[in-house]
Every structure is written in structure tokens, then in C-alpha cells.
Amino acid sequence: MMTFNSPNSIRIVAIGGSVRPGNFTSKTLALAVDELRTKHQGVEVEWFDPAKSDLPLPGTGTSSGLDALKQSVTEATGVILATPEYHGSYSSVIKLVIDNLGFPSVLSGKPVALMGVAAGQIGAIKALEHLRSVCSHVGAIVLPGPVSVPGVGQLFDDQGKCNDEATEKRIRKLSTTLIDYIHNHICPKIALEEMVRNQSS
Ligand SMILES: Cc1cc2nc3c(=O)[nH]c(=O)nc-3n(C[C@H](O)[C@H](O)[C@H](O)COP(=O)(O)O)c2cc1C
């Protein structure tokens, strides 16, 4: 079961939208997660892998995996959604995740950073446009600067190491953008509320 340990840390849930064995969405997401874990102190990361979960079809009941996912997203300060480009859109796995996050959605009000990967050279533009639209619809704060990764099949060696420095930099920057947004727009608000509460008590 996924849970965050420290209530005071910045908590990020990273969700990958491919369940294909050896998928490239996870390899790409791993870079963004590594950036969070190694470069940002006080940040806790939960990686939700739908392949290892028992998410039900939307509206058909609940499961331990669903309860854990909802709890993690509810407790999260921010979310990273990584999707493959499948048939000119984002994957059904990502839609399964979003549809399982409730109506109204626990994504509402959460800063969400988007990443899309594609085999083709056009990249994951359409997947990201569609995903942005749905995330906005459920009330998420979709951050500007989504990362689209074209030609992802050629990007990694057998050990999962990225062989394109510029692309790796763009992917890692997504994590920094999310944390910067949280520092600039979420954390100060919490601190201010606390200050006002303390003054009036
Ligand atoms: C069902 C399906 C549909 C796909 N459609 C597209 C597509 O429209 N455009 C594209 O560039 N690649 C497409 N691909 C290739 C994926 O982008 C490629 O597998 C890439 O590695 C990302 O997916 P992955 O995370 O599952 O590896 C498709 C792959 C699958 C399995």
C-alpha cells in the first residue's frame, strides 16, 4: 500500500500510463523521479504503477490498489502524469487512473505536470493536448511546459540510461518546474494560513 511518511514534506505522486513490459514511458518517468529524489530535498515521491495495481474498471467498485491511489493523490502536493502516445491520444491506462480518482476528482486543485512519449518523430503532442484538456476539466492546475519526447525507442540503452543529454535535461526540468510552482504558489499560502491562525488564537 502506498502512503507518504512525512506530513510536512512536499509529496509528489508520479503515475506512468503504460503497462507494456519494458515500456518507454516508465524509463522516461524514471528520469523525472530521479531528479526529484536526488535534487530536491524535503520532497517525497510515490510512484504509482498501474501494472502492479488492481484498478477496477471505472464505476464497478473498489479495490486495495484504488484506495491506495486515491489516498496518495489526496495527500499529494503535486502530481506527474506520464503518458505514451497511443493512436493520437493519451493511453487508456491514464484514463483508467483519472476515472478512478472520483467524481468530483481528488485531482481537483492539484498542480499536475504532464509528460508524453512517442515512437514517432512528431512526439506526444496530441496525447498531451487531450490529457491537458481532461485534467483541466476535473479541476487540476495543469502546469505550462509539458514535455513531449519523440523517438523514445532510440533514447535509452539496455541499462535504461538516456543517450540524449538535451532530452534528458528537458525531462528533468519538468520536475523542477513542478517543485518551483509548489514553492512559489502552494507552500507560501500554507505558511500564511498558519500565521493567521496562530495570530488569532
Ligand atoms: C496501442 C498503441 C498505439 C500507438 N500509437 C502511436 C501513435 O499514434 N503515435 C506514435 O508515435 N506511436 C504510437 N505507438 C507507439 C508508442 O508511442 C511507443 O510504444 C512508445 O514507446 C511509447 O509507449 P510505451 O510507453 O508503451 O513504450 C503506439 C503503441 C501502441 C501500443
The ligand as a Gaussian input file, in Angstrom:
#p B3LYP/6-31G(d) Opt

LIG

0 1
 C       -1.802000       0.800000     -28.994000
 C       -0.628000       1.612000     -29.444000
 C       -0.843000       2.752000     -30.188000
 C        0.248000       3.554000     -30.587000
 N        0.007000       4.697000     -31.283000
 C        1.051000       5.536000     -31.570000
 C        0.832000       6.793000     -32.212000
 O       -0.276000       7.192000     -32.507000
 N        1.922000       7.581000     -32.456000
 C        3.211000       7.194000     -32.126000
 O        4.158000       7.950000     -32.362000
 N        3.426000       5.998000     -31.514000
 C        2.387000       5.174000     -31.226000
 N        2.612000       3.989000     -30.576000
 C        3.964000       3.654000     -30.178000
 C        4.273000       4.183000     -28.757000
 O        4.325000       5.582000     -28.765000
 C        5.571000       3.552000     -28.312000
 O        5.298000       2.221000     -27.929000
 C        6.313000       4.317000     -27.247000
 O        7.389000       3.505000     -26.840000
 C        5.522000       4.726000     -26.024000
 O        4.790000       3.666000     -25.488000
 P        5.303000       2.719000     -24.293000
 O        5.488000       3.566000     -23.069000
 O        4.204000       1.706000     -24.117000
 O        6.621000       2.126000     -24.726000
 C        1.549000       3.173000     -30.213000
 C        1.746000       1.996000     -29.471000
 C        0.675000       1.230000     -29.069000
 C        0.915000       0.008000     -28.217000

